Amino acid sequence: MADFPPKPIFLRAEWRYLINLTYRVPAEKLLPLLPKSLQPDWWEGHAHVSLVAFDFLETKVKGIKIPFHVNFPEINLRYYARTEDGQRNGVMFVKELVPKWAIAKVANWAYNEPYQRRAMRSEVVDLGPGKQKIRHEVRMQGKWNWIEMEIGKPQGIPEPGTPDHFFKEHDLGFGVRRNGKVLAYRVDHPKWDIYEVRSMDLGWDFEAAYGPEWAFLNDSEPRYQLCAVGSPVSVYHPFPMADLPR
């Protein structure tokens, strides 16, 4: 977004080992979630949601490290939206899970994002040369749910026009203020390499996490799966969507 005017940075952090499991969903699941000024951003003519798990590291809010809130995992269910004129695309969230109540409260306050605090844990285990295991766990309704992926060596940056590029590379987030107006915020980072995915294991209750309307995903398999290397990121203050450059 080279044409985008600079805005104050709200948060800096490193996002690492970003697991992305993407599911095709009926469009009617997303239409009620979208404000009138946005439309679904289709991939090959279909709507999708992605279950994304990663680690926040070295987190600073307005340049300050908050004690005990510097390193933590996040898992979110996100979907893809585009402006009515088709010129800008970005992501929106069904729900974002974090283990820290202060992170959830700040995100709710600043961005009106659907953050929720849950008991969570994550680990990255070295399995030998060029192999690692990533595991995320979340406690919901008295049970531990998990996402686990074994990865190999980085494979380079996916080319534009591939699903790995489409579901990985977004520099805008959209949200809705409490007054109903649509906001946007910029997320700045370099394009990410992806790892070789060697195996994936998922024990995830979509109904417990997101409500009965998402229970059908318990019987679905992800159409696409990837793990991005990640990098330092900057998240900018939100602004009215009308201020997006044309």
Solvent accessible surface area in square Angstrom, and as a share of the most:
residue,aa,sasa,rsa
1,M,51,0.23
2,A,115,0.90
3,D,89,0.46
4,F,10,0.04
5,P,65,0.41
6,P,119,0.75
7,K,60,0.25
8,P,90,0.57
9,I,49,0.25
10,F,8,0.03
11,L,23,0.12
12,R,123,0.45
13,A,5,0.04
14,E,47,0.21
15,W,37,0.13
16,R,62,0.23
17,Y,45,0.17
18,L,14,0.07
19,I,0,0.00
20,N,7,0.03
21,L,0,0.00
22,T,0,0.00
23,Y,1,0.00
24,R,87,0.32
25,V,6,0.03
26,P,58,0.36
27,A,28,0.22
28,E,116,0.52
29,K,61,0.26
30,L,1,0.01
31,L,96,0.48
32,P,108,0.68
33,L,73,0.36
34,L,22,0.11
35,P,26,0.16
36,K,196,0.83
37,S,32,0.21
38,L,10,0.05
39,Q,66,0.29
40,P,11,0.07
41,D,10,0.05
42,W,110,0.38
43,W,32,0.11
44,E,120,0.54
45,G,60,0.58
46,H,71,0.32
47,A,3,0.02
48,H,6,0.03
49,V,0,0.00
50,S,0,0.00
51,L,1,0.00
52,V,5,0.03
53,A,0,0.00
54,F,7,0.03
55,D,17,0.09
56,F,12,0.05
57,L,59,0.29
58,E,80,0.36
59,T,3,0.02
60,K,77,0.32
61,V,22,0.13
62,K,118,0.50
63,G,57,0.55
64,I,116,0.59
65,K,91,0.39
66,I,54,0.28
67,P,93,0.58
68,F,174,0.72
69,H,24,0.11
70,V,27,0.15
71,N,84,0.43
72,F,9,0.04
73,P,13,0.08
74,E,3,0.02
75,I,0,0.00
76,N,5,0.03
77,L,0,0.00
78,R,32,0.12
79,Y,6,0.02
80,Y,4,0.01
81,A,0,0.00
82,R,67,0.25
83,T,3,0.02
84,E,118,0.53
85,D,72,0.37
86,G,25,0.24
87,Q,119,0.53
88,R,40,0.14
89,N,44,0.23
90,G,0,0.00
91,V,12,0.07
92,M,11,0.05
93,F,32,0.13
94,V,28,0.16
95,K,42,0.18
96,E,6,0.03
97,L,0,0.00
98,V,0,0.00
99,P,22,0.14
100,K,57,0.24
101,W,146,0.51
102,A,16,0.13
103,I,17,0.09
104,A,8,0.06
105,K,121,0.51
106,V,47,0.27
107,A,12,0.10
108,N,44,0.22
109,W,172,0.60
110,A,16,0.12
111,Y,13,0.05
112,N,52,0.27
113,E,11,0.05
114,P,51,0.32
115,Y,38,0.14
116,Q,63,0.28
117,R,138,0.50
118,R,55,0.20
119,A,50,0.38
120,M,23,0.10
121,R,122,0.44
122,S,40,0.26
123,E,85,0.38
124,V,55,0.32
125,V,51,0.29
126,D,107,0.55
127,L,74,0.37
128,G,26,0.25
129,P,135,0.85
130,G,32,0.31
131,K,66,0.28
132,Q,47,0.21
133,K,55,0.23
134,I,0,0.00
135,R,55,0.20
136,H,1,0.01
137,E,25,0.11
138,V,0,0.00
139,R,99,0.36
140,M,3,0.01
141,Q,144,0.64
142,G,49,0.47
143,K,148,0.63
144,W,79,0.28
145,N,9,0.05
146,W,83,0.29
147,I,1,0.00
148,E,35,0.16
149,M,0,0.00
150,E,45,0.20
151,I,1,0.00
152,G,4,0.04
153,K,129,0.55
154,P,74,0.46
155,Q,112,0.50
156,G,31,0.29
157,I,85,0.43
158,P,18,0.11
159,E,121,0.54
160,P,95,0.60
161,G,63,0.61
162,T,45,0.26
163,P,40,0.25
164,D,36,0.18
165,H,33,0.15
166,F,31,0.13
167,F,1,0.00
168,K,11,0.05
169,E,31,0.14
170,H,22,0.10
171,D,51,0.27
172,L,3,0.02
173,G,1,0.01
174,F,1,0.01
175,G,6,0.06
176,V,48,0.27
177,R,83,0.30
178,R,165,0.60
179,N,107,0.55
180,G,48,0.46
181,K,140,0.59
182,V,20,0.12
183,L,1,0.01
184,A,0,0.00
185,Y,17,0.07
186,R,39,0.14
187,V,16,0.09
188,D,57,0.30
189,H,35,0.15
190,P,83,0.52
191,K,116,0.49
192,W,13,0.05
193,D,50,0.26
194,I,24,0.12
195,Y,24,0.09
196,E,69,0.31
197,V,49,0.28
198,R,116,0.42
199,S,59,0.38
200,M,50,0.22
201,D,70,0.37
202,L,50,0.25
203,G,20,0.19
204,W,20,0.07
205,D,52,0.27
206,F,2,0.01
207,E,78,0.35
208,A,16,0.12
209,A,1,0.01
210,Y,14,0.05
211,G,19,0.18
212,P,103,0.65
213,E,89,0.40
214,W,5,0.02
215,A,29,0.22
216,F,68,0.28
217,L,2,0.01
218,N,67,0.34
219,D,136,0.70
220,S,42,0.27
221,E,142,0.64
222,P,20,0.12
223,R,124,0.45
224,Y,40,0.15
225,Q,73,0.33
226,L,6,0.03
227,C,0,0.00
228,A,1,0.01
229,V,35,0.20
230,G,6,0.06
231,S,9,0.06
232,P,80,0.50
233,V,5,0.03
234,S,11,0.07
235,V,16,0.09
236,Y,23,0.09
237,H,51,0.23
238,P,25,0.16
239,F,7,0.03
240,P,68,0.43
241,M,23,0.10
242,A,83,0.64
243,D,75,0.39
244,L,5,0.02
245,P,27,0.17
246,R,181,0.66
